[in-house]
Amino acid sequence: MPDLQPNPTGAGYFNAVSYGGTDIFFEIASNVSGNTPIGTLVEVNNYTGPGTTNPPVVATVKPSSTTADSKVVGVVTGGYEATTGAASIPPGAVAKIATFGVAQVLCDATTTAGFPLIQSAATAGAAKCTTSGAAPTNGQGIGVALQAVTISSGTALVWALLKPM
């Protein structure tokens, strides 16, 4: 239970990175350069199937590209890291990925509460709000920003409702 934090309202505990959703587990691709931080949007690598090796080849994920597509599977919220409470997952390790529910998402531009989130065109693995809250292209929406955060440079974790759109 190390990833659970006391609820500031005094009503039990919650996961500081995500809660109330659906999680899946994927291996971070071994060719990813450096660790994948918590909050990173990840997409499935191209996959040709399990092959004939033993053990079989498994599908892996990597930080989402800066080209909008429909391969994003969710947001890294944890994993089987060597150090409890690590802030990132190394290549080749298994990551816990939130696909639905409330989670913190790495964003690289100012967010507006209630606006849809899509892949950033500037930073791999980050999200941004759509322009003027416009609906995302079918299959490319990640969810909805739940908080307004001003980001003048770099990235920040923003609470969001993850739901494929």
N, C-alpha and C positions, 0 to 999 in steps of 0.2 A: 504494500500500500504506500510506497514512498512517493508516488507521483500525485497523491491526493493532498489537497490543501484545505485547511479549515475554511468554511464558507463565511465570508465577512458579515453576513446577516445572522450568523449563529445557527443556521439550520443545517447541520451535518457537514459533509465534505463534498468537494467537487474536484475534478481533474483540472489543473491549472491551464492545460493546453486545449482540451476539448471535453465535451460532455454531451450526453443525451443523443448519441448518434450511432452510426454504423462504421465499424473499422474493418479493414482488410490488411493483410500482411504481404509485402513484396520484398524481394531482395533488391538493394540498391546496386545498380550495374557496377561491375568491377572496374570498368573503364571511366567512371566518373572521376573528375579531377577534384580531390579534396573531399571533405565531409559534407553531408547534406544537412543544413540547419533545420531545426524544428520550425514549422510554419511554411516550409517550401512546397510549392505546387509541384507535383510530379506527374509524369506521363509514362505510359507503357512504351518500352522500346519495341521496334518492329520485331515480330516473332514468327518464326517459320514452323513452330511445333516442337514437340519433345525430342524428336530424332530417335536414334536407336541406341544411344549410350546408356550406361547404367552408372550412376543415377541419370535420369533424363534431364535434358536442358529445360530450365524453367524460364518463364517470362520475368523480366526485370524492369525496374523503373529508373528514371533519371529526372533531374530538374526539368520542368517544362521548357520548351523552346520559346523563342520570341516571335514565332510565327503562329498565329492562331490556328488551332486545329481541334479535333474532337478526341484526342488521345489522353487528355488529362484525367487521371483517376481520383485524385484527391490531394490532401494536405498531410505532410509528415507531422505526426503528433508524438512520436516516440519510437521505440524499437528495442531490439535485443542488443543494446550497447554494452561495452565492457564496464563502463562506469555508470552506476545508478545516477539518474538525473542529468545525464549528458545533454548538452544543448544541440548536438548534431549526431548524425549516423554515418559511420565510415562506409566506403565502397565495399561491397561484398557482404555487408551485414543486413539483417532483416529489419525493415522499417514498419512501424504501425502507421497506417494511413487512414485518416478520417474521410469518408465518402459522403456522409450525410450527418447533419446535426450542427452543433455550435462548436467552432474551433477558432484558433488564432491563425490568421493567414498573413504571410509576408507580402506587404504591398510596397510599391515604389513611387506612388503618387498620392496626393491628398485624396482622402475618401469622404464620401457623403453617406450618412446613414440612410438605408433604404435603396441605394443604387445597386444595380447588378455588378458583379465582379467578373472579369475576364482575364485571360493571360496578358501579361505586360508585353508590349512590343519593344521595351527597352532593357529589361532585366530578366534573364532566364531564371525560372523558378519563382517569379513574383507575379502578383496580380495587380489590377488597377480597376477603378470604376469605369463603367461605360460613360461616354460623353452625354451629359445632360440626363442621365438615367435611362437612356435608350435600351430597349430590349436587345439582348445579345443575339448574334446569329445562332440559329438552331443548333443545339448540341455543343456550343462553345462557352456557355455560361457556367460558372463555378458555383455561384450562390449570390448572397446579398450582404453587403456591408452592414453591420449592426452598430457601428460607431463612426463618428466623423473624426478623422485624424488628419492634421496638417503635416505633410511630409515635404519639406523644402529640398532635401537632398538625402540620398541613401534610401534605406528601407525601414519599415516599422511593422510590428505585429499588430494586426487589426482584428477584432472579434467579428466573425461573420457567420451567417447561417449557410452552411453548405447544402446545396441541393442542385443536382444536375438540371440545367435549363436548356 
